[in-house]
């Protein structure tokens, strides 16, 4: 059908005249009752024949298209084509709306591109003391136990057997070993004997599990997950055999072993012997090669079941409270984990500022402690330069001070220092103290009498440092290690509100070595670089570290 101006004018006059006359015809009643019907719709075609009802309904819907494209006729094929076009346009619009809604409601999540971390843009002004609000409201913890749930655990005497482990190393390495022991017991449906905290060669500590952790809470909280007993069963009379006999020990467990390894290689021996010791047991369970529910169980142990004794928790609360009230009114505080002890400096094989005498003494120390790595010492300088360029050297106290000042933290900032004896003593600490004079340790916050109750166990003092750092407004690490990654992971699990700064040591080494770099440019580089290094929600990736980033297995969208 072709477009005719005369026909259009005729239809217009007809519609006007019909609108002026009242009618009681069925067509008129239909027009009055339908909001989709137009008052200007003609009743008859040009030749006077009546229309099919569906055409009457379709015409108003396409009237806009016909006004835009008058060459389009009224036949059935054209109507179908227009209907398809409208449906496609509507679907595209719906998809666009859904995409926009999804983007608006998407949780805050940083993603890695190579070594660069990209985080969502936020409109709020940056804060020295808190992460962006949107980052703190996108995720919530979800590894806690479910109250009133059904437990399908068999009785103790009906499990596959008993496993026993030595939790080696310092406090935080022991903590990880305990979490892994619970997970391995779950994998094999075995009963776990309360782990023994093995004396460490460096710590020289004889702390028992019950000297540091709340045993009753530990066993009760996990009662629906794993059978845990306090001691070796009475029917096993030769207990010394479990500590020394090769026949009772599984020793061939590789580092970061998958769950299937335990099912295929360890479980048959437990079923045969009924009770077996697993050692060594440091990092003997992987992350991305075990079921997600097992990783969630490890989080449940770490963040909910493993509680320090009440007296340790209370003393830590007291120290944190004193940090928040050092100025006479409520103030935020920063916790600095300063890893610059003699052992750490020696083991790093990095070069640091010092006198010739200091460097000579350090060379002798390294040769004595690590003779295979030291060799004849001729390669040490080149190795030290390479490690510093790669950002693998511990930050010196003075370097930490410069970074914090570049970030914008004022001289008055209250800083709690968790550290061993700093290599170089007061001289090494002087630059940090000059720039931030309000540095304190637990020994300066508490009285000698208050700390005497904790001195009999070195791990108790370490637990105080752990908790005060955990409760701080900002936590700053200076080198890797279990202490720092457990703190960062726990603060992420608590909701990502608290900043956990992880300095980019590689960038810092380049900046410190550039004599032409001005302070303003340096400070800008520091701020920009560390915008995404504050413990924000970050996607996990293959071979991720569960203790530092528990998001995927242990947190849910809020």
C-alpha positions as CSV (number, residue, x, y, z in Angstrom):
1,X,0.0,0.0,0.0
2,X,1.4,3.4,-1.0
3,X,1.2,6.6,0.9
4,X,-1.5,9.1,-0.3
5,X,-1.8,12.6,1.0
6,X,-5.4,12.8,0.0
7,X,-6.1,9.5,1.9
8,X,-4.3,10.9,5.0
9,X,-6.4,14.1,5.0
10,X,-9.6,12.1,4.5
11,X,-8.8,9.9,7.5
12,X,-8.0,13.0,9.6
13,X,-11.4,14.6,8.7
14,X,-13.2,11.3,9.4
15,X,-11.5,10.9,12.8
16,X,-12.4,14.5,13.8
17,X,-16.0,14.1,12.8
18,X,-16.3,10.7,14.6
19,X,-14.8,12.2,17.7
20,X,-17.4,14.9,17.7
21,X,-20.4,12.4,17.5
22,X,-21.4,10.2,20.4
23,X,-21.9,6.6,19.6
24,X,-23.0,3.5,21.4
25,X,-21.5,1.0,18.9
26,X,-19.5,-1.9,20.2
27,X,-16.4,-0.4,18.6
28,X,-16.8,2.8,20.7
29,X,-17.3,0.9,23.9
30,X,-14.2,-1.0,23.2
31,X,-12.3,2.2,22.6
32,X,-13.6,3.6,25.9
33,X,-12.6,0.5,27.8
34,X,-9.0,0.1,26.4
35,X,-6.2,2.5,27.3
36,X,-4.3,1.3,24.3
37,X,-7.0,2.4,21.8
38,X,-6.6,5.8,20.2
39,X,-9.6,8.2,19.7
40,X,-8.3,9.0,16.2
41,X,-8.4,5.3,15.0
42,X,-10.6,4.9,11.9
43,X,-13.3,2.2,11.9
44,X,-13.2,1.4,8.2
45,X,-10.7,1.1,5.5
46,X,-10.7,3.4,2.5
47,X,-12.9,0.9,0.6
48,X,-15.4,0.7,3.4
49,X,-14.7,-2.8,4.5
50,X,-14.4,-3.6,8.2
51,X,-11.0,-4.3,9.8
52,X,-10.0,-7.4,11.6
53,X,-10.0,-6.7,15.3
54,X,-6.3,-7.4,15.9
55,X,-5.4,-4.9,13.3
56,X,-7.4,-2.3,15.1
57,X,-5.4,-3.0,18.3
58,X,-2.1,-3.1,16.5
59,X,-2.5,0.2,14.6
60,X,-2.2,2.7,17.4
61,X,0.9,0.8,18.7
62,X,2.7,1.3,15.4
63,X,1.3,4.8,14.7
64,X,4.6,6.4,15.8
65,X,6.6,4.2,13.4
66,X,4.3,5.1,10.6
67,X,4.6,8.8,11.3
68,X,8.4,8.4,11.1
69,X,8.3,6.0,8.1
70,X,5.2,6.8,6.2
71,X,6.2,4.4,3.4
72,X,5.4,1.5,5.7
73,X,2.0,0.2,5.0
74,X,-0.8,-1.4,7.1
75,X,-0.6,-4.9,5.7
76,X,-0.1,-7.9,8.0
77,X,3.6,-8.5,7.0
78,X,4.6,-4.9,7.9
79,X,2.9,-5.3,11.2
80,X,4.8,-8.4,12.0
81,X,8.1,-6.8,11.0
82,X,7.4,-3.8,13.2
83,X,6.4,-6.1,16.1
84,X,9.7,-7.9,15.8
85,X,11.6,-4.6,15.7
86,X,9.8,-3.4,18.8
87,X,10.5,-6.7,20.7
88,X,14.2,-6.5,19.8
89,X,14.4,-2.9,20.9
90,X,12.6,-3.7,24.1
91,X,14.9,-6.6,24.8
92,X,18.0,-4.5,24.2
93,X,16.7,-1.9,26.5
94,X,16.0,-4.5,29.2
95,X,19.5,-5.9,28.9
96,X,21.0,-2.4,29.2
97,X,18.9,-1.7,32.3
98,X,19.9,-5.0,33.9
99,X,23.6,-4.3,33.1
100,X,23.3,-0.9,34.8
101,X,21.5,-2.3,37.8
102,X,24.1,-5.1,38.1
103,X,27.0,-2.6,37.9
104,X,25.3,-0.4,40.6
105,X,24.7,-3.3,42.9
106,X,28.0,-5.1,42.2
107,X,30.1,-5.6,45.4
108,X,33.3,-3.7,45.8
109,X,36.1,-5.9,44.5
110,X,39.7,-5.2,43.4
111,X,41.0,-7.2,40.5
112,X,44.6,-7.9,39.4
113,X,46.0,-7.2,36.0
114,X,49.5,-8.8,36.1
115,X,51.0,-7.2,39.2
116,X,48.7,-4.2,39.1
117,X,45.7,-4.1,41.3
118,X,42.7,-2.2,40.0
119,X,40.0,-1.2,42.4
120,X,36.5,0.4,41.8
121,X,36.4,4.2,41.8
122,X,34.7,5.8,44.7
123,X,33.5,9.4,45.1
124,X,34.2,9.8,48.8
125,X,37.3,11.6,49.9
126,X,40.3,9.4,50.9
127,X,40.8,8.8,54.6
128,X,44.0,8.2,56.5
129,X,42.3,5.9,59.0
130,X,39.6,4.0,57.1
131,X,39.0,2.2,53.8
132,X,36.2,3.5,51.5
133,X,32.7,2.9,52.8
134,X,31.6,0.9,49.8
135,X,34.5,-1.5,50.4
136,X,33.3,-2.1,54.0
137,X,29.6,-2.8,53.1
138,X,30.0,-5.3,50.2
139,X,31.2,-8.4,52.0
140,X,30.4,-10.1,55.3
141,X,32.0,-13.0,57.2
142,X,30.3,-16.4,56.7
143,X,32.5,-19.0,58.1
144,X,30.9,-19.1,61.6
145,X,29.2,-22.3,62.7
146,X,25.4,-22.6,62.1
147,X,23.5,-22.9,65.3
148,X,21.0,-25.6,65.5
149,X,22.4,-27.5,62.5
150,X,22.4,-31.2,62.2
151,X,25.8,-33.0,62.8
152,X,26.5,-36.3,61.1
153,X,29.7,-36.9,63.0
154,X,30.2,-40.5,64.2
155,X,31.1,-41.2,67.8
156,X,34.8,-41.1,68.7
157,X,35.2,-44.8,68.6
158,X,33.7,-45.0,65.1
159,X,35.9,-42.5,63.3
160,X,38.7,-43.8,60.9
161,X,41.3,-43.3,63.6
162,X,43.3,-40.7,65.5
163,X,45.8,-38.2,64.2
164,X,48.4,-36.3,66.2
165,X,50.5,-33.3,65.2
166,X,53.3,-31.2,66.6
167,X,52.6,-27.5,65.9
168,X,56.1,-26.1,65.2
169,X,57.6,-22.7,65.1
170,X,56.4,-19.4,66.7
171,X,52.9,-18.6,67.8
172,X,51.5,-17.7,64.3
173,X,53.0,-20.7,62.6
174,X,51.5,-22.9,65.3
175,X,48.2,-21.2,64.7
176,X,48.2,-22.1,61.0
177,X,49.3,-25.7,61.8
178,X,46.3,-26.1,64.2
179,X,43.9,-24.8,61.6
180,X,45.3,-27.3,59.0
181,X,45.2,-30.2,61.5
182,X,41.4,-29.7,62.0
183,X,40.9,-29.5,58.2
184,X,43.0,-32.7,57.6
185,X,41.0,-34.5,60.4
186,X,37.8,-33.5,58.6
187,X,39.1,-34.7,55.2
188,X,39.8,-38.2,56.6
189,X,36.9,-38.3,59.1
190,X,39.5,-38.9,61.8
191,X,39.6,-37.9,65.5
192,X,42.1,-35.1,66.3
193,X,44.2,-35.3,69.4
194,X,44.7,-31.8,70.8
195,X,47.9,-30.6,69.1
196,X,51.1,-30.2,71.0
197,X,53.0,-26.8,70.7
198,X,56.5,-27.9,70.0
199,X,59.4,-26.0,71.5
200,X,61.0,-23.8,68.8
201,X,64.8,-23.5,68.5
202,X,64.5,-19.7,68.3
203,X,61.7,-19.0,70.7
204,X,62.9,-21.5,73.4
205,X,59.4,-21.7,74.8
206,X,57.6,-24.6,76.5
207,X,54.1,-23.3,76.1
208,X,51.3,-25.8,76.0
209,X,48.0,-25.4,74.1
210,X,46.0,-24.7,77.2
211,X,48.6,-22.1,78.3
212,X,47.6,-19.8,75.4
213,X,44.3,-20.9,73.9
214,X,40.8,-21.6,75.4
215,X,40.6,-25.4,75.0
216,X,37.0,-25.7,76.1
217,X,35.8,-23.1,73.5
218,X,38.0,-24.7,70.8
219,X,36.5,-28.2,71.3
220,X,32.9,-27.0,71.8
221,X,32.9,-24.6,68.8
222,X,34.0,-27.4,66.4
223,X,31.9,-30.2,67.9
224,X,29.7,-30.4,64.8
225,X,32.7,-30.5,62.4
226,X,35.5,-32.7,63.9
227,X,35.9,-35.0,66.9
228,X,38.6,-33.5,69.1
229,X,40.0,-35.1,72.3
230,X,42.3,-33.6,74.9
231,X,44.8,-36.4,75.1
232,X,46.0,-39.7,73.6
233,X,43.4,-42.4,74.3
234,X,44.0,-44.6,77.4
235,X,44.1,-47.8,75.4
236,X,47.3,-46.6,73.6
237,X,49.7,-47.4,76.5
238,X,53.1,-46.6,74.9
239,X,52.7,-42.8,74.3
240,X,56.4,-42.3,73.8
241,X,56.1,-44.4,70.7
242,X,53.9,-41.8,69.1
243,X,56.6,-39.1,69.6
244,X,59.5,-41.2,68.3
245,X,58.6,-44.3,66.4
246,X,58.8,-44.2,62.6
247,X,56.1,-46.9,62.5
248,X,53.7,-44.4,64.0
249,X,54.7,-41.4,61.9
250,X,53.7,-40.2,58.4
251,X,56.7,-38.2,57.1
252,X,56.2,-38.1,53.3
253,X,53.6,-35.4,53.1
254,X,54.6,-32.7,50.5
255,X,54.2,-29.0,51.1
256,X,50.7,-27.7,50.1
257,X,49.5,-31.2,49.5
258,X,46.0,-31.6,48.0
259,X,43.1,-33.1,49.9
260,X,43.2,-36.2,47.7
261,X,46.8,-36.9,48.9
262,X,45.6,-37.5,52.4
263,X,42.8,-39.7,51.3
264,X,45.0,-41.9,49.1
265,X,48.2,-42.0,51.2
266,X,47.6,-41.1,54.8
267,X,44.1,-42.5,55.5
268,X,45.0,-46.2,54.7
269,X,47.8,-46.0,57.3
270,X,45.5,-44.5,59.9
271,X,42.9,-47.2,59.3
272,X,45.7,-49.8,59.8
273,X,47.4,-48.4,62.8
274,X,44.4,-46.5,64.3
275,X,46.6,-43.7,65.6
276,X,49.4,-41.9,63.6
277,X,51.5,-38.8,64.1
278,X,51.9,-36.4,61.1
279,X,55.3,-34.6,61.0
280,X,56.6,-32.3,59.9
281,X,53.3,-30.5,59.6
282,X,54.3,-26.9,58.5
283,X,52.3,-25.9,55.3
284,X,51.3,-29.4,54.6
285,X,47.8,-28.5,53.1
286,X,47.2,-26.5,50.0
287,X,44.6,-23.9,49.3
288,X,43.2,-24.1,45.8
289,X,43.5,-27.9,45.7
290,X,41.1,-28.6,48.5
291,X,37.3,-28.3,48.6
292,X,35.9,-24.9,49.5
293,X,34.1,-26.2,52.5
294,X,37.5,-27.3,53.9
295,X,38.9,-23.9,53.4
296,X,35.8,-22.4,55.1
297,X,36.4,-24.8,58.0
298,X,40.0,-23.5,58.4
299,X,38.6,-19.9,58.6
300,X,36.1,-21.1,61.2
301,X,39.0,-22.5,63.3
302,X,41.2,-19.4,62.8
303,X,38.6,-16.6,63.3
304,X,36.1,-18.3,65.7
305,X,37.3,-21.4,67.4
306,X,40.9,-20.4,68.3
307,X,40.5,-17.9,71.1
308,X,43.2,-16.7,73.4
309,X,42.7,-17.2,77.2
310,X,40.4,-14.5,78.7
311,X,43.3,-13.0,80.7
312,X,45.3,-12.4,77.5
313,X,42.2,-10.9,75.7
314,X,41.5,-8.6,78.7
315,X,45.2,-7.4,78.9
316,X,45.2,-6.7,75.1
317,X,41.9,-4.7,75.5
318,X,43.5,-2.6,78.2
319,X,46.6,-1.9,76.1
320,X,44.4,-0.9,73.1
321,X,42.3,1.4,75.3
322,X,45.5,3.1,76.6
323,X,46.6,3.6,73.0
324,X,43.3,5.3,72.2
325,X,43.5,7.7,75.1
326,X,47.1,8.8,75.1
327,X,46.3,12.4,74.1
328,X,43.7,12.9,76.9
329,X,40.8,12.3,74.6
330,X,39.8,9.6,72.1
331,X,42.4,9.2,69.3
332,X,43.0,6.6,66.6
333,X,46.3,4.7,66.7
334,X,48.6,2.9,64.2
335,X,50.2,-0.5,64.9
336,X,53.6,-1.0,63.2
337,X,55.0,-4.5,62.9
338,X,58.7,-3.7,62.6
339,X,60.7,-6.7,61.4
340,X,64.3,-5.6,61.8
341,X,65.8,-8.0,64.3
342,X,69.3,-9.3,63.9
343,X,68.1,-12.7,62.7
344,X,65.8,-11.2,60.1
345,X,68.5,-8.8,58.8
346,X,71.0,-11.7,58.6
347,X,68.6,-14.1,56.9
348,X,67.6,-11.5,54.3
349,X,71.2,-11.3,52.9
350,X,70.4,-7.6,52.1
351,X,72.7,-4.7,52.6
352,X,71.8,-1.9,55.0
353,X,73.3,1.4,56.0
354,X,75.9,1.0,58.7
355,X,79.5,1.3,59.7
356,X,82.3,-0.9,58.3
357,X,82.5,-2.6,61.7
358,X,78.8,-3.4,61.7
359,X,79.0,-4.9,58.2
360,X,82.0,-7.0,59.1
361,X,80.2,-8.4,62.2
362,X,77.1,-9.1,60.1
363,X,79.2,-11.0,57.6
364,X,80.7,-13.2,60.3
365,X,77.2,-13.8,61.7
366,X,75.9,-14.9,58.3
367,X,78.8,-17.1,57.6
368,X,78.3,-18.9,61.0
369,X,74.5,-19.3,60.7
370,X,74.0,-19.9,57.0
371,X,77.4,-21.2,55.7
372,X,75.9,-22.8,52.5
373,X,74.3,-19.6,51.4
374,X,77.2,-17.4,52.5
375,X,79.9,-19.5,50.7
376,X,82.9,-17.3,50.5
377,X,80.9,-14.0,50.6
378,X,82.0,-12.7,47.2
379,X,78.5,-12.8,45.7
380,X,76.7,-11.2,48.7
381,X,76.9,-7.6,47.3
382,X,75.4,-8.4,44.0
383,X,72.7,-10.6,45.7
384,X,71.9,-7.7,48.0
385,X,71.4,-5.3,45.2
386,X,69.2,-7.6,43.3
387,X,67.0,-8.4,46.3
388,X,66.6,-4.7,47.1
389,X,65.5,-3.9,43.5
390,X,62.9,-6.6,43.7
391,X,61.6,-5.3,47.0
392,X,62.6,-8.4,49.0
393,X,64.5,-6.6,51.7
394,X,63.0,-5.6,55.1
395,X,62.3,-1.9,55.4
396,X,64.6,0.0,57.8
397,X,62.9,2.1,60.5
398,X,64.0,5.3,58.8
399,X,62.5,4.1,55.5
400,X,59.2,3.4,57.2
401,X,59.1,6.9,58.7
402,X,59.6,8.5,55.3
403,X,56.8,6.4,53.7
404,X,54.3,7.1,56.5
405,X,55.1,10.9,56.3
406,X,54.7,10.8,52.5
407,X,51.2,9.2,53.0
408,X,50.2,12.1,55.1
409,X,50.4,10.8,58.6
410,X,51.3,13.7,60.9
411,X,54.0,13.9,63.5
412,X,51.5,13.5,66.3
413,X,50.3,10.0,65.2
414,X,50.2,7.5,68.0
415,X,52.1,4.4,67.0
416,X,52.2,1.0,68.8
417,X,55.4,-0.9,67.8
418,X,55.3,-4.7,67.8
419,X,58.9,-5.8,67.4
420,X,61.7,-7.8,68.7
421,X,65.1,-6.2,69.6
422,X,65.8,-3.9,66.6
423,X,69.2,-4.5,65.0
424,X,71.3,-1.4,65.6
425,X,69.4,-0.4,68.7
426,X,68.6,3.3,69.4
427,X,70.7,4.6,66.6
428,X,68.7,2.6,64.1
429,X,65.4,3.7,65.6
430,X,66.4,7.4,65.8
431,X,65.1,8.5,62.4
432,X,61.7,6.9,63.1
433,X,61.4,8.4,66.6
434,X,62.4,11.9,65.3
435,X,59.6,11.9,62.7
436,X,57.1,10.1,64.9
437,X,58.0,10.7,68.6
438,X,54.8,9.1,69.9
439,X,56.1,5.5,69.6
440,X,55.3,3.0,72.3
441,X,55.7,-0.7,73.0
442,X,53.7,-2.9,75.4
443,X,56.6,-2.5,77.9
444,X,56.0,1.2,77.9
445,X,52.2,1.0,78.0
446,X,52.0,-1.6,80.8
447,X,53.6,-1.8,84.2
448,X,56.2,-4.4,85.0
449,X,53.8,-6.1,87.4
450,X,51.1,-6.3,84.7
451,X,53.4,-8.0,82.3
452,X,55.1,-10.4,84.8
453,X,52.1,-12.8,84.5
454,X,52.8,-13.2,80.8
455,X,56.6,-13.4,80.8
456,X,56.7,-17.1,81.7
457,X,55.4,-17.9,78.2
458,X,57.0,-16.0,75.3
459,X,54.0,-16.8,73.2
460,X,51.7,-15.0,75.6
461,X,53.7,-11.8,75.0
462,X,53.4,-12.4,71.2
463,X,49.7,-12.9,71.6
464,X,49.4,-9.4,73.3
465,X,51.2,-7.9,70.3
466,X,49.0,-9.8,67.9
467,X,45.7,-8.6,69.5
468,X,46.8,-4.9,69.9
469,X,47.8,-4.8,66.3
470,X,44.5,-6.5,65.3
471,X,42.5,-3.9,67.1
472,X,44.4,-0.9,65.7
473,X,42.9,1.7,63.3
474,X,45.8,1.2,60.8
475,X,48.2,-1.7,60.7
476,X,51.5,-1.4,58.8
477,X,53.8,-4.3,58.0
478,X,57.4,-3.8,57.0
479,X,58.2,-7.4,55.8
480,X,56.5,-10.6,55.2
481,X,55.7,-13.4,57.7
482,X,52.9,-15.3,59.3
483,X,52.2,-12.5,61.9
484,X,51.5,-9.9,59.3
485,X,49.5,-12.0,56.9
486,X,47.3,-13.4,59.7
487,X,46.7,-9.8,60.9
488,X,45.8,-8.6,57.4
489,X,43.5,-11.6,56.8
490,X,41.7,-11.2,60.1
491,X,41.1,-7.5,59.5
492,X,39.7,-8.3,56.0
493,X,37.5,-10.9,57.5
494,X,36.2,-8.3,60.1
495,X,34.8,-6.3,57.2
496,X,37.7,-4.4,55.4
497,X,37.0,-1.3,57.4
498,X,40.4,-1.2,59.1
499,X,43.4,-0.2,56.9
500,X,46.2,-2.7,56.6
501,X,49.1,-1.1,54.7
502,X,51.5,-3.3,52.8
503,X,54.3,-1.1,51.5
504,X,55.5,-1.5,47.9
505,X,59.1,-2.1,48.8
506,X,60.2,-2.4,45.2
507,X,58.9,1.0,44.3
508,X,60.4,2.5,47.5
509,X,63.8,1.1,46.7
510,X,63.8,2.8,43.3
511,X,62.5,6.1,44.8
512,X,65.1,6.1,47.6
513,X,67.9,5.6,45.1
514,X,66.9,8.6,42.8
515,X,68.8,11.7,43.9
516,X,66.8,13.9,41.5
517,X,63.4,12.9,42.8
518,X,61.7,15.8,44.7
519,X,59.6,15.4,47.8
520,X,56.3,16.4,46.2
521,X,56.7,13.9,43.4
522,X,57.8,11.2,45.8
523,X,54.9,11.8,48.1
524,X,52.5,11.7,45.2
525,X,54.0,8.4,44.0
526,X,53.6,6.9,47.5
527,X,50.0,8.0,47.9
528,X,49.0,6.7,44.4
529,X,50.8,3.4,44.8
530,X,49.3,2.6,48.2
531,X,45.7,3.5,47.4
532,X,45.1,-0.1,46.6
533,X,47.5,-1.6,49.2
534,X,45.3,-1.1,52.3
535,X,43.6,-4.5,52.8
536,X,40.7,-3.9,50.4
537,X,38.4,-6.7,49.1
538,X,40.6,-8.5,46.5
539,X,39.7,-11.4,44.3
540,X,41.6,-14.6,44.9
541,X,43.7,-16.3,42.3
542,X,45.5,-19.6,41.8
543,X,47.9,-20.4,44.7
544,X,46.4,-17.6,46.8
545,X,47.2,-17.4,50.6
546,X,44.0,-18.1,52.6
547,X,45.5,-16.5,55.7
548,X,46.0,-13.2,54.1
549,X,43.0,-13.2,51.7
550,X,40.0,-15.2,53.0
551,X,37.4,-13.5,50.8
552,X,36.4,-16.3,48.3
553,X,35.9,-19.3,50.6
554,X,35.1,-17.5,53.8
555,X,33.1,-14.3,53.0
556,X,29.7,-13.7,51.3
557,X,28.2,-10.7,49.5
558,X,26.5,-8.5,52.1
